[in-house]
Amino acid sequence: MDRLEKTKALSLKKADAVADINLINQHSIRELKPEDVYCFSVALCDNDVDRDTERFTDAALDALAPMFLGKTGIFDHRWSAEKQVARLYRVEVEDTGKKNSLKEPLRVLKGSAYILNNEANKPIIDAIDGGIMKEVSVGCSMSKCTCSICGEPLKLDYRTWHYQCENGHIKGEKYDGKQCVGNLEAPKEVYEWSFVAVPAQRNAGVTKSTQKPEEAFAVLMEIDLSEHGEAIKALMPRLQSALVDRQEREKRAKIIEENKKYLGGIQ
């Protein structure tokens, strides 16, 4: 639930640059012409159950629509300016007229995006047109994940590595013939959407966060980690990187503080 990707190849179709150019220009500094951009449509996420046995509620999809408007499209969730390639200029929830796996009306969060139509982006445009680049994953933070059986919050038990609620319902297990699903609710923040090779949601892709790092660290400090050597090895580079980043921020803050009188109050 910390960072989850979601899978099925998306059918990306070209949007109408001529009809949408005014919407596109709301996000550009210079005025673009239809021939300056390449437009396409993308399914971002939906209310179906994903491979992690979680799903966005209808209310969450409705709340996410305006939050995704204007968000940048990147590659592999790598938060780098050089990886920015596209931007969403229209986002809306579509009632498909179909049913999801829960036999409820399938609703999809769809977006229209644009890419600058230039030589640098030609390989990307060709990959989309050729059906090679299809899968996407979106990055957002959700306030809570609740149990579909009783409505109580689902939390990760680091001792068993299962998500379960206070009533003992475990995500993925069945109770009286009904599967326990994590309902993702109340989005807090939207970051980006990415082209990825293997997302996790069947009709799109999602990265989401509902756990507080402080809670995870508190549990990790208490439990026996001796049987999780490989996971610890994988985590160590991230922890070391975080420490370096913090030290660098503290160093910069110290330099600014020492030179305030020369910077004229600039922070």
C-alpha positions as CSV (number, residue, x, y, z in Angstrom):
1,M,0.0,0.0,0.0
2,D,3.1,2.2,0.3
3,R,4.0,2.3,-3.4
4,L,1.9,0.1,-5.6
5,E,1.8,-0.2,-9.3
6,K,-1.3,-1.4,-11.1
7,T,-1.8,-3.9,-15.1
8,K,-3.4,-4.3,-18.4
9,A,-2.4,-2.7,-21.7
10,L,-4.2,0.6,-22.2
11,S,-5.6,1.5,-25.5
12,L,-4.2,5.0,-26.0
13,K,-6.0,6.9,-28.7
14,K,-5.1,10.3,-30.1
15,A,-7.1,13.2,-28.8
16,D,-8.1,16.2,-30.9
17,A,-5.3,18.8,-30.8
18,V,-7.4,21.2,-32.9
19,A,-10.4,21.1,-30.7
20,D,-8.4,21.1,-27.5
21,I,-5.7,23.6,-28.2
22,N,-7.3,26.3,-25.9
23,L,-7.3,23.9,-23.0
24,I,-3.7,23.0,-23.7
25,N,-2.7,26.6,-23.8
26,Q,-3.9,27.1,-20.3
27,H,-0.9,25.1,-19.2
28,S,1.7,26.6,-21.6
29,I,3.6,29.8,-21.4
30,R,3.9,30.5,-25.1
31,E,0.8,30.0,-27.2
32,L,0.9,26.7,-28.9
33,K,-0.7,25.7,-32.2
34,P,-2.3,22.4,-33.0
35,E,0.7,21.3,-35.0
36,D,3.0,22.0,-32.1
37,V,1.5,19.2,-30.0
38,Y,0.7,15.5,-30.1
39,C,-2.4,14.6,-28.0
40,F,-3.5,11.2,-26.6
41,S,-6.0,9.8,-24.1
42,V,-5.1,7.6,-21.2
43,A,-7.0,5.6,-18.6
44,L,-5.5,6.5,-15.3
45,C,-7.3,4.3,-12.8
46,D,-10.7,2.9,-12.0
47,N,-13.0,1.4,-9.3
48,D,-12.2,-2.2,-10.0
49,V,-10.3,-4.5,-7.7
50,D,-6.6,-4.6,-8.5
51,R,-3.9,-7.2,-8.1
52,D,-3.2,-5.9,-4.6
53,T,-6.8,-6.6,-3.7
54,E,-7.5,-2.9,-3.4
55,R,-9.7,-0.4,-5.3
56,F,-10.5,3.2,-5.5
57,T,-14.0,4.1,-4.3
58,D,-16.3,6.1,-6.6
59,A,-15.9,9.1,-4.3
60,A,-12.2,8.8,-4.5
61,L,-12.3,8.8,-8.3
62,D,-14.5,12.0,-8.3
63,A,-12.1,13.7,-5.9
64,L,-9.0,12.7,-8.0
65,A,-10.3,14.1,-11.3
66,P,-9.6,17.8,-10.5
67,M,-6.4,16.9,-8.6
68,F,-4.8,15.3,-11.6
69,L,-5.6,18.2,-13.9
70,G,-2.3,19.7,-15.1
71,K,-0.1,17.0,-13.6
72,T,3.0,16.0,-15.5
73,G,3.7,12.7,-17.2
74,I,7.1,11.2,-16.6
75,F,8.9,7.8,-16.8
76,D,9.0,5.1,-14.1
77,H,8.0,7.5,-11.3
78,R,11.5,9.1,-11.4
79,W,10.9,12.5,-10.1
80,S,13.3,14.4,-12.3
81,A,12.7,17.4,-14.5
82,E,14.5,15.7,-17.4
83,K,12.0,12.9,-17.3
84,Q,9.0,15.2,-17.8
85,V,7.4,14.6,-21.2
86,A,3.7,15.1,-21.1
87,R,0.9,17.0,-19.2
88,L,-2.7,16.3,-18.5
89,Y,-5.0,19.1,-19.8
90,R,-8.4,17.4,-19.2
91,V,-9.4,14.8,-16.6
92,E,-12.8,13.3,-16.0
93,V,-14.6,10.2,-14.6
94,E,-16.3,8.1,-17.3
95,D,-19.2,5.8,-16.6
96,T,-18.4,2.9,-19.0
97,G,-21.7,1.2,-18.9
98,K,-19.8,-2.0,-18.0
99,K,-19.5,-3.9,-14.7
100,N,-16.4,-4.3,-12.6
101,S,-15.4,-7.6,-10.8
102,L,-17.7,-6.6,-7.9
103,K,-20.6,-6.4,-10.3
104,E,-20.8,-2.7,-9.8
105,P,-20.8,0.0,-12.5
106,L,-17.3,0.3,-13.8
107,R,-16.0,3.9,-13.6
108,V,-12.7,5.0,-15.1
109,L,-10.6,8.1,-14.5
110,K,-9.6,9.2,-17.9
111,G,-7.3,12.0,-19.0
112,S,-6.2,13.8,-22.2
113,A,-2.5,14.7,-22.4
114,Y,-0.2,16.5,-24.7
115,I,3.4,16.1,-25.7
116,L,5.4,18.7,-27.7
117,N,5.6,17.6,-31.3
118,N,9.3,17.9,-31.9
119,E,12.3,15.7,-33.0
120,A,13.3,15.0,-29.4
121,N,9.9,13.5,-28.6
122,K,9.5,11.7,-31.9
123,P,10.6,8.3,-30.5
124,I,8.0,8.6,-27.7
125,I,5.2,9.6,-30.2
126,D,6.2,6.7,-32.4
127,A,6.1,4.3,-29.5
128,I,2.6,5.4,-28.5
129,D,1.3,5.3,-32.1
130,G,2.9,1.9,-32.6
131,G,1.3,0.4,-29.5
132,I,4.6,-0.1,-27.7
133,M,4.2,2.5,-24.9
134,K,0.8,1.7,-23.4
135,E,1.0,1.1,-19.7
136,V,0.8,3.9,-17.1
137,S,0.9,4.2,-13.4
138,V,-0.2,7.2,-11.3
139,G,1.3,8.6,-8.2
140,C,-0.9,9.8,-5.4
141,S,-1.3,9.7,-1.6
142,M,-4.5,8.4,-0.1
143,S,-5.7,9.2,3.4
144,K,-7.0,5.7,4.3
145,C,-7.6,2.2,3.1
146,T,-10.7,0.7,4.7
147,C,-12.0,-2.9,5.0
148,S,-14.8,-3.6,2.5
149,I,-16.3,-6.1,5.1
150,C,-16.8,-3.8,8.1
151,G,-15.4,-0.3,7.1
152,E,-12.6,-0.2,9.6
153,P,-9.1,0.9,8.6
154,L,-6.8,-1.7,7.2
155,K,-3.3,-1.5,8.5
156,L,-0.1,-3.5,7.8
157,D,0.8,-5.8,10.6
158,Y,4.6,-6.0,10.3
159,R,4.7,-9.2,12.3
160,T,2.6,-11.1,9.7
161,W,3.0,-8.8,6.7
162,H,-0.8,-8.9,6.3
163,Y,-3.1,-5.9,6.0
164,Q,-6.0,-6.4,8.4
165,C,-8.5,-4.3,10.4
166,E,-9.3,-4.2,14.1
167,N,-12.0,-6.8,13.6
168,G,-9.5,-9.3,12.2
169,H,-10.5,-9.2,8.6
170,I,-7.4,-9.8,6.4
171,K,-7.2,-8.2,3.0
172,G,-7.6,-10.9,0.3
173,E,-9.3,-13.4,2.5
174,K,-13.0,-14.4,2.2
175,Y,-15.7,-14.0,4.9
176,D,-19.1,-15.6,4.3
177,G,-18.2,-15.9,0.6
178,K,-17.2,-12.2,0.3
179,Q,-13.6,-11.2,-0.3
180,C,-12.1,-8.5,1.9
181,V,-11.0,-5.7,-0.3
182,G,-9.1,-2.5,0.6
183,N,-11.2,0.5,-0.3
184,L,-8.9,3.5,-1.1
185,E,-10.5,6.7,0.1
186,A,-10.0,10.4,0.5
187,P,-7.0,11.3,-1.7
188,K,-4.6,13.7,0.0
189,E,-2.2,14.6,-2.8
190,V,-1.5,13.8,-6.5
191,Y,2.1,13.8,-7.7
192,E,2.4,12.6,-11.3
193,W,1.6,9.8,-13.7
194,S,4.2,7.7,-15.4
195,F,4.8,5.5,-18.4
196,V,5.9,2.1,-16.9
197,A,6.6,-1.4,-18.1
198,V,4.6,-3.3,-15.6
199,P,1.9,-1.5,-13.6
200,A,-0.4,-3.3,-11.2
201,Q,-3.9,-2.2,-11.7
202,R,-5.7,-4.2,-14.4
203,N,-6.9,-1.3,-16.4
204,A,-4.3,1.3,-15.6
205,G,-1.7,1.9,-12.9
206,V,-1.4,3.4,-9.5
207,T,1.1,4.4,-6.9
208,K,-0.5,5.2,-3.5
209,S,0.5,5.7,0.1
210,T,-1.6,5.3,3.2
211,Q,1.0,4.3,5.8
212,K,2.9,6.8,8.0
213,P,6.6,6.2,8.0
214,E,6.8,6.9,11.7
215,E,4.5,3.9,12.4
216,A,6.6,1.6,10.2
217,F,9.8,2.6,11.9
218,A,8.3,2.2,15.4
219,V,7.3,-1.4,14.6
220,L,10.6,-2.2,12.8
221,M,12.5,-1.1,15.9
222,E,10.6,-3.7,18.0
223,I,10.4,-6.9,15.9
224,D,13.1,-9.5,15.0
225,L,14.5,-8.6,11.6
226,S,17.0,-11.5,11.5
227,E,15.0,-13.4,8.9
228,H,14.7,-10.5,6.5
229,G,18.3,-10.0,5.5
230,E,17.6,-9.5,1.7
231,A,14.9,-6.9,2.4
232,I,17.3,-5.1,4.8
233,K,20.0,-5.1,2.1
234,A,17.6,-3.6,-0.4
235,L,16.5,-1.0,2.1
236,M,19.9,0.2,3.2
237,P,20.8,2.2,0.1
238,R,17.5,4.2,0.5
239,L,18.2,4.8,4.1
240,Q,21.8,6.0,3.4
241,S,20.5,8.2,0.6
242,A,17.9,9.8,2.9
243,L,20.6,10.5,5.5
244,V,22.8,12.2,2.9
245,D,19.9,14.3,1.6
246,R,19.2,15.4,5.2
247,Q,22.8,16.3,5.9
248,E,23.0,18.2,2.6
249,R,19.9,20.2,3.6
250,E,21.3,21.0,7.0
251,K,24.6,22.0,5.5
252,R,22.8,24.4,3.1
253,A,20.7,25.8,5.9
254,K,23.8,26.5,8.0
255,I,25.5,28.3,5.1
256,I,22.5,30.5,4.5
257,E,22.2,31.3,8.2
258,E,25.9,32.3,8.4
259,N,25.6,34.5,5.3
260,K,22.3,36.2,5.9
261,K,23.8,39.6,6.3
262,Y,25.5,39.2,2.9
263,L,22.3,37.8,1.2
264,G,20.1,40.7,2.2
265,G,17.6,38.5,4.0
266,I,17.2,36.0,1.1
267,Q,16.1,32.6,2.5
